[in-house]
Amino acid sequence: MATACRENRYRFKSQTIIGYLALMSDERDRRNTFRILSLDGGGAKGFYTLGILKQLEAKLGNSPLCEQFDLIFGTSTGAIIATLLALGRRVDEIRELYANEVPALMSMRGSNARSAALEALAARVFDGATFNDMKTRIGIVTARWLEEKPMIFKADIGQSHGSKGTFEPGFGASVADAVVASCSAYPIFNRKRVKTSDGDVELIDGGYCANNPTLYAIIDATKALGYGHTDLRVVSLGVGNYPEPPKYWHRWAIEKFFLVRLLHKTLGINTHSLEQLAMLLCADVPMVRVSDSFTTPDMAADLMEHNIDKLKLLYRRGLESFGKYERQLEQLLS
């Protein structure tokens, strides 16, 4: 009796997202495939991702991407974009937010100042949103600091790998807290303590476990939701690969550069490792990966880039990268 009541309670809490997913648009209902959008982490380099997404949104009829994809996964800056898309926001809205907020945030000195600014921004942007507000399935990747394990915030009980009777959307946490945790690139940002239905947890940037979350998304679709590999259509977007910025010689700048460089290298290795694993383990999954490399000195950038002209350049490079893969994407999503 107690077990049945508990299952009913959590089923009731999830009914908003489940009801929405049962009433998806006619276009989505007509598809026989399961579309996944996966967005890498990379701080300010998310401008590149937004350039690709702008073109992708236009290619898919200018409808919100939450209506075009059945599952959106994101890590760090990719988590911000993925969550806003899953809430129904358009790419231009997200780009405007990034242009207005990212340069000031990334130019701040000290993890305390950056973390406080990120917290305030998330509270304002997500404005009390819950995981029941999502308009499509979502995955926000974070990492547990003490347990050294991934923790992925989800809205749909169907994505649960067991323990469905106690499933609660987003572990009972707010959307703002989950996104901040995914972006907490320690030690550039402070670790994030998040209040969940099971107690407080200390989290850091999801890039430490899956800066490229594509494989995690595929596992959700196949192992939890029951789709076959050939049923999937995966669009995996990176933030591009760039030369390192020049070194600075003032003491504070040297320390800043070292930490950023170390974090950049860690996330880069993680990204490419998971990219290779996804290609090897899921060779039969229809997938397009977009993340071009740039080698000229004018393209030097890292996750802390705050020069607005450089960030606009990254956005334009994303627009151009879409053009290189447009035919592949068209074939994948047709």
C-alpha positions as CSV (number, residue, x, y, z in Angstrom):
1,M,0.0,0.0,0.0
2,A,2.7,2.5,1.0
3,T,4.8,1.7,-2.1
4,A,1.7,2.2,-4.4
5,C,1.0,5.5,-2.8
6,R,4.6,6.7,-3.2
7,E,4.5,5.7,-6.9
8,N,1.2,7.6,-7.4
9,R,2.7,10.7,-5.7
10,Y,5.7,10.8,-8.0
11,R,3.6,10.0,-11.0
12,F,1.4,13.0,-10.2
13,K,4.4,15.3,-9.8
14,S,5.6,14.2,-13.3
15,Q,2.2,14.5,-15.0
16,T,2.9,17.9,-16.5
17,I,5.9,16.8,-18.5
18,I,4.4,13.4,-19.3
19,G,1.2,15.0,-20.5
20,Y,3.1,17.4,-22.7
21,L,5.2,14.6,-24.2
22,A,2.0,12.7,-24.9
23,L,0.6,15.7,-26.8
24,M,3.6,16.6,-29.0
25,S,3.2,18.5,-32.2
26,D,1.8,16.7,-35.3
27,E,5.1,17.0,-37.0
28,R,6.8,15.2,-34.2
29,D,4.1,12.5,-34.1
30,R,4.6,11.8,-37.8
31,R,8.3,11.0,-37.3
32,N,9.4,7.4,-36.9
33,T,12.7,8.5,-35.5
34,F,13.9,9.9,-32.1
35,R,15.9,13.1,-32.5
36,I,18.7,14.0,-30.0
37,L,20.5,17.4,-29.7
38,S,23.7,17.3,-27.7
39,L,25.6,20.5,-26.7
40,D,29.1,20.6,-25.4
41,G,30.5,22.7,-22.6
42,G,33.1,25.4,-23.3
43,G,32.2,28.7,-21.5
44,A,32.1,31.8,-23.7
45,K,32.8,29.6,-26.7
46,G,29.2,28.7,-26.6
47,F,28.8,31.6,-29.1
48,Y,30.0,29.2,-31.8
49,T,27.3,26.7,-30.8
50,L,24.7,29.4,-31.1
51,G,25.8,30.2,-34.6
52,I,25.2,26.6,-35.6
53,L,21.8,26.5,-33.8
54,K,20.7,29.7,-35.5
55,Q,21.1,28.1,-38.9
56,L,19.6,24.8,-37.7
57,E,16.5,26.5,-36.3
58,A,16.0,28.3,-39.7
59,K,16.6,25.0,-41.6
60,L,13.9,23.3,-39.5
61,G,11.3,25.8,-40.4
62,N,12.0,28.5,-37.7
63,S,9.9,26.6,-35.1
64,P,11.3,26.4,-31.5
65,L,13.9,23.6,-31.3
66,C,12.0,22.0,-28.4
67,E,9.4,21.0,-31.0
68,Q,12.1,19.5,-33.3
69,F,14.1,17.4,-30.8
70,D,12.8,14.7,-28.5
71,L,15.8,14.9,-26.1
72,I,18.3,17.8,-25.5
73,F,21.4,17.2,-23.5
74,G,23.8,19.9,-22.4
75,T,26.9,20.4,-20.3
76,S,28.1,23.8,-18.8
77,T,27.5,26.5,-21.4
78,G,25.7,23.8,-23.3
79,A,23.4,23.2,-20.3
80,I,22.4,26.9,-20.3
81,I,21.5,26.7,-24.0
82,A,19.9,23.3,-23.8
83,T,17.7,24.3,-20.9
84,L,16.6,27.5,-22.5
85,L,15.8,25.6,-25.7
86,A,13.8,23.0,-23.7
87,L,11.8,25.8,-22.1
88,G,10.8,27.0,-25.5
89,R,13.2,29.9,-26.0
90,R,14.4,30.9,-29.5
91,V,18.0,31.0,-30.5
92,D,18.0,34.8,-31.1
93,E,16.8,35.3,-27.5
94,I,19.6,33.2,-26.2
95,R,22.2,34.9,-28.3
96,E,21.0,38.3,-27.1
97,L,21.3,37.0,-23.5
98,Y,24.9,35.8,-24.1
99,A,25.9,39.1,-25.8
100,N,24.5,41.1,-22.9
101,E,25.8,39.0,-20.0
102,V,28.8,36.8,-21.0
103,P,31.5,39.5,-21.5
104,A,30.9,41.1,-18.1
105,L,30.7,37.8,-16.3
106,M,33.9,36.4,-17.8
107,S,35.9,39.5,-17.3
108,M,35.3,39.4,-13.5
109,R,38.3,38.7,-11.3
110,G,38.0,36.0,-8.6
111,S,35.8,32.9,-8.4
112,N,33.6,34.5,-5.7
113,A,32.6,37.4,-7.9
114,R,32.0,35.2,-10.9
115,S,30.0,32.7,-9.0
116,A,27.8,35.3,-7.3
117,A,27.2,36.9,-10.7
118,L,26.3,33.5,-12.3
119,E,23.9,32.7,-9.4
120,A,22.1,36.1,-9.8
121,L,21.9,35.7,-13.6
122,A,20.5,32.2,-13.4
123,A,17.9,33.3,-10.8
124,R,16.8,36.2,-13.1
125,V,16.8,34.2,-16.4
126,F,15.1,31.0,-15.2
127,D,12.8,33.0,-12.8
128,G,11.6,30.1,-10.6
129,A,11.3,27.6,-13.5
130,T,10.9,23.9,-12.5
131,F,11.6,20.7,-14.5
132,N,7.9,20.3,-15.0
133,D,8.1,23.4,-17.2
134,M,10.2,21.7,-19.8
135,K,8.7,21.3,-23.3
136,T,10.8,18.3,-24.3
137,R,13.1,15.9,-22.5
138,I,16.3,17.4,-21.0
139,G,19.6,16.2,-19.6
140,I,21.7,18.7,-17.6
141,V,25.1,17.2,-16.8
142,T,26.9,17.9,-13.5
143,A,29.5,16.0,-11.4
144,R,29.4,15.2,-7.7
145,W,32.4,16.7,-5.9
146,L,32.7,14.3,-3.0
147,E,31.5,11.1,-4.6
148,E,33.4,11.8,-7.9
149,K,30.4,10.6,-10.0
150,P,28.1,12.2,-12.6
151,M,24.7,13.6,-11.6
152,I,22.3,14.3,-14.5
153,F,19.2,16.4,-13.9
154,K,16.2,15.1,-16.0
155,A,12.5,15.9,-16.3
156,D,11.0,12.8,-17.7
157,I,10.5,9.6,-15.6
158,G,11.1,7.6,-18.8
159,Q,14.8,8.6,-18.7
160,S,15.2,7.1,-15.2
161,H,17.6,4.1,-15.1
162,G,15.7,2.2,-12.4
163,S,14.2,3.6,-9.1
164,K,11.2,4.9,-11.0
165,G,9.1,4.7,-7.9
166,T,11.1,7.4,-6.3
167,F,11.8,9.5,-9.4
168,E,11.3,13.3,-9.0
169,P,11.9,15.7,-11.9
170,G,15.3,17.4,-11.4
171,F,15.8,15.6,-8.1
172,G,13.5,18.2,-6.7
173,A,16.0,21.0,-7.4
174,S,15.3,24.2,-9.2
175,V,16.3,24.6,-12.8
176,A,18.5,27.6,-11.9
177,D,20.5,25.6,-9.4
178,A,21.0,22.7,-11.8
179,V,22.2,24.9,-14.5
180,V,24.6,26.8,-12.2
181,A,26.0,23.5,-11.0
182,S,26.6,22.4,-14.5
183,C,28.5,25.6,-15.2
184,S,30.6,25.6,-12.0
185,A,34.0,25.1,-13.6
186,Y,36.0,24.8,-10.4
187,P,38.3,26.5,-9.6
188,I,37.4,29.3,-12.0
189,F,34.0,29.2,-10.4
190,N,33.2,28.0,-6.9
191,R,31.6,24.6,-6.3
192,K,27.8,24.7,-6.1
193,R,25.7,23.3,-3.2
194,V,22.3,22.3,-4.5
195,K,19.3,21.4,-2.3
196,T,17.5,18.3,-3.6
197,S,14.6,16.2,-2.3
198,D,17.3,13.8,-0.8
199,G,19.4,16.5,0.8
200,D,22.2,18.9,-0.2
201,V,24.8,17.8,-2.7
202,E,28.0,19.6,-3.7
203,L,28.4,19.8,-7.5
204,I,30.9,21.0,-10.1
205,D,31.0,21.5,-13.8
206,G,29.6,18.6,-15.8
207,G,32.6,18.9,-18.1
208,Y,34.7,17.0,-15.7
209,C,32.7,13.8,-16.5
210,A,31.1,14.5,-19.9
211,N,32.0,17.8,-21.6
212,N,30.6,16.2,-24.7
213,P,27.3,14.6,-23.4
214,T,26.4,12.8,-26.6
215,L,27.0,9.3,-25.3
216,Y,25.0,9.9,-22.2
217,A,22.1,11.1,-24.3
218,I,22.3,8.0,-26.5
219,I,22.3,5.8,-23.4
220,D,19.1,7.5,-22.2
221,A,17.4,7.0,-25.5
222,T,18.4,3.3,-25.9
223,K,18.7,1.9,-22.4
224,A,16.0,3.9,-20.6
225,L,13.5,4.9,-23.3
226,G,14.0,1.7,-25.4
227,Y,14.8,3.0,-28.8
228,G,17.1,1.1,-31.2
229,H,20.3,2.6,-32.5
230,T,18.9,3.0,-36.0
231,D,15.8,4.8,-34.6
232,L,18.0,7.7,-33.5
233,R,19.0,10.9,-35.3
234,V,21.8,12.6,-33.3
235,V,23.0,16.2,-33.8
236,S,26.1,16.7,-31.6
237,L,27.5,20.3,-31.5
238,G,30.8,21.3,-30.0
239,V,32.2,24.8,-29.4
240,G,35.1,24.6,-31.9
241,N,38.8,24.1,-31.4
242,Y,41.0,27.2,-31.2
243,P,44.7,28.2,-30.6
244,E,45.6,29.2,-27.0
245,P,45.5,32.9,-26.2
246,P,48.9,34.5,-25.7
247,K,50.5,34.3,-22.2
248,Y,50.5,37.3,-19.9
249,W,53.3,38.3,-17.6
250,H,51.7,40.1,-14.6
251,R,51.5,37.7,-11.7
252,W,47.7,37.7,-11.4
253,A,47.4,37.2,-15.1
254,I,49.9,34.3,-15.1
255,E,47.9,32.5,-12.3
256,K,44.6,33.2,-14.1
257,F,46.1,31.9,-17.4
258,F,47.4,28.7,-15.8
259,L,44.1,27.8,-14.2
260,V,42.2,28.6,-17.4
261,R,44.7,26.7,-19.5
262,L,44.6,23.6,-17.2
263,L,40.8,23.6,-17.2
264,H,40.7,24.2,-20.9
265,K,43.0,21.2,-21.5
266,T,41.1,19.0,-19.1
267,L,37.8,19.7,-20.8
268,G,39.3,19.4,-24.3
269,I,40.7,15.9,-23.5
270,N,37.4,14.9,-22.0
271,T,35.5,16.1,-25.1
272,H,37.6,14.3,-27.6
273,S,37.7,11.1,-25.6
274,L,33.9,10.9,-25.4
275,E,33.6,11.9,-29.1
276,Q,35.8,8.9,-30.0
277,L,33.9,6.6,-27.7
278,A,30.6,7.6,-29.1
279,M,31.8,7.0,-32.7
280,L,33.3,3.6,-31.8
281,L,30.5,2.3,-29.6
282,C,27.6,3.8,-31.6
283,A,28.9,3.4,-35.1
284,D,25.5,2.4,-36.3
285,V,23.7,5.5,-34.8
286,P,22.9,8.1,-37.5
287,M,24.8,11.1,-36.2
288,V,26.4,14.4,-37.4
289,R,29.1,16.0,-35.2
290,V,29.9,19.7,-35.8
291,S,32.9,21.3,-34.1
292,D,35.5,22.7,-36.5
293,S,39.1,23.6,-35.8
294,F,40.6,27.0,-36.3
295,T,44.3,27.7,-36.4
296,T,44.9,31.3,-37.3
297,P,46.1,33.6,-34.5
298,D,43.0,35.8,-34.7
299,M,40.9,32.8,-33.6
300,A,42.8,32.3,-30.3
301,A,40.2,31.9,-27.6
302,D,39.4,30.0,-24.4
303,L,36.4,29.5,-22.1
304,M,37.0,32.8,-20.4
305,E,37.0,34.9,-23.6
306,H,35.2,38.3,-22.9
307,N,36.1,40.4,-25.9
308,I,32.7,41.0,-27.6
309,D,34.2,41.4,-31.0
310,K,35.9,38.0,-30.6
311,L,32.7,36.4,-29.4
312,K,30.8,37.8,-32.4
313,L,33.5,36.2,-34.6
314,L,33.0,32.8,-32.9
315,Y,29.2,33.2,-33.6
316,R,30.0,33.9,-37.3
317,R,32.2,30.8,-37.5
318,G,29.3,28.8,-36.1
319,L,27.1,30.1,-38.9
320,E,29.8,29.1,-41.4
321,S,30.3,25.7,-39.9
322,F,26.6,24.9,-40.3
323,G,27.0,25.5,-44.1
324,K,29.7,22.9,-44.3
325,Y,27.5,20.2,-42.7
326,E,24.1,21.4,-44.0
327,R,23.6,18.6,-46.5
328,Q,24.5,16.0,-43.9
329,L,22.2,17.5,-41.4
330,E,19.4,17.7,-44.0
331,Q,19.8,14.1,-44.8
332,L,19.9,13.1,-41.1
333,L,16.8,15.1,-40.1
334,S,14.7,14.6,-43.3
